[in-house]
Amino acid sequence: MKIMRDSPEGGLLVQFPEWGPTVWRLHPSQADVPSGAERVALGARWINKPPVLAFCFGPALGMFLLSFAVPVPMLILLAHIALGLSAFFSLWLLSERPLLNPVQAFVLLFQWWFGVGPVACALFYWLAGNSYTMEAYIADDPSAVWIVAVGLPLYAILARSITGLMSRGSWRADFLCPSGTFYRFRTIAAFAAIAALVQIVLSIFGHYDIYPFETARYLGRQTTASIWLAMVACIAPIGNFALLALLPHLVGPRSGGSWQLRMLAALGLAVSTWYAFSSGSKGLIVQPAMWAVAIYISWRQRLPWLVLIGASLAFLVFVEPFVAVTRIAAQKASLTSEDQQEFFRESFAHFSFGDISWREWNVESPFRTIYPHAVRVASQSNLFRGPWNGESLREGLLTIIPRALSPNKPDSNLGHYFAQQLGDPSAIYPNQNIAISVPFEFVGDYGWLAGVASFALIGLTWPAFICFVLTPTRLSTHPLMPYFLSVLLVFEQGAGQFLNSAKVLIFPFAAVAAVSFVFSRKL
């Protein structure tokens, strides 16, 4: 242990070489790296590192270079420069804590969607000779980019304030925190046992054609068939908690854990990825790898470049083509979600990955095609008014009410509503859904100012929720932190669907609380 200096905020600042370069603030009552130790960023913070600078300012530079080959409107170029400055300033405000936590990740996500995405897609389609698709990413209207550029600093200012306020308070879900740095093995075993029990119950009822949900669609449209069975099914994410509890022993601190735990983590990662392929969901397929990378970055404070490059190529060459082809085939066959799993397993065994040219890669997929849709929403709106007049928010918020209390509530299928409103040619099919992100749902309902104000609203609520669940001292090192990076991705949907997804977390949390009670709060 290397003692650095006393902290002005109280406690001692120390470094543990075996835990990487991070500085920890230890209070006088703490002698080791316990669950209450807070990681702080001192000196040359991560905000000044080349990867962060490239992430913030690289898109504007890429758009500038592209302007020498194609006519990029000056207003678009200026908007991307402003967005780069906005993203850097917002991350700077949140850089007092080490990477990576879900509060910081909100800024990274919107820079990914509205900064990196448009430039990457425009450059790719220019190289591929597809000028028609390229033009959607250099459209004349910069209003969508400006909304994000103005909104991100508002979010960051409020997020910083809320995080500091929560740090001084006592509102936190201590029942989710491990008693040490990581969850004990018995806790992991309990999580896995509960998840296995849930799957057994669902399989028994499924044998008699009784399922918790009637349908499951991309970006929504999930209808509850059995309220009680649905409540049981909602406990299933606790299985993910077990995997997340194991992964730090494989890719976390340099000291790691026992070889037995590392083997279990590797096995859990492989099984989770294989199961995800049978679901036909790109998100579920990449999710385990995303969690592992997030844990690596959080503990080691550096990027696994080779893994990121390899994973990106694997996604474009293998995952995206497989899911795109098999999902369309499953939809044409009108398969249920249960039949789809068997269909995807069989398709994976016979799928040929070498038939697709690089020019046919769907590079828009990692960016969810949010940018061109958001541009269209903003172009149909003005400062105070949107084309939907609050209809999407009203319908979305109604979906939060349990169907048992509101049998006639609309299906949670706002992705299809957005497709219809934006005139998507494929909107004639009920399975066609698109993503625009929560702020641009506000834009479509109430105009540009409402979209900017939504960033402020998120800056008040999202950090408060994250600080409550992960506790302010464990924002980046809590074993469940990567799971809430996945929850963050639901911001691509509407506000109602996001809140609906957050509501479901009550069930796995209740299961963890039960385990905590059985183990006398020593997880």
Disulfide bonds with the S-S distance in Angstrom:
none
